[in-house]
Amino acid sequence: MLFCDPPQGHAHAAAACRQLAAARGDIGRIPRRTGVMCPMLYAPVTASAHGRWNGHRVDYRRAFSNSCSMKAQTGAVFDFTR
């Protein structure tokens, strides 16, 4: 769970909320993290999110080749590490 007013419920809630605000709630618009080198390892993961952003429904689902690639392309939203 991620809540943004105030940021809570997520390991990196403040960063995820900032990134979502900059992308106007569209996870697909979050800029790729720079300087991240991911291995060419095929270990597919699927990221999905469902909820509301400023009163609008959000439904996001995308498959990535591995978790490093997912984190690099979705910022803090799907980064659950502490």
BELVEN-V357342 format. One record per helix or strand. SS is the DSSP state (2 for helix, 1 for strand). FROM is the first residue (numbers start at 1). TO is the last residue. If there is no record, write none. Layout:
ss = {SS/SS}
from = {FROM/FROM}
to = {TO/TO}
This chain:
ss = {1/1/2/2/1/1/2}
from = {3/7/13/27/45/56/67}
to = {4/8/22/29/53/64/74}
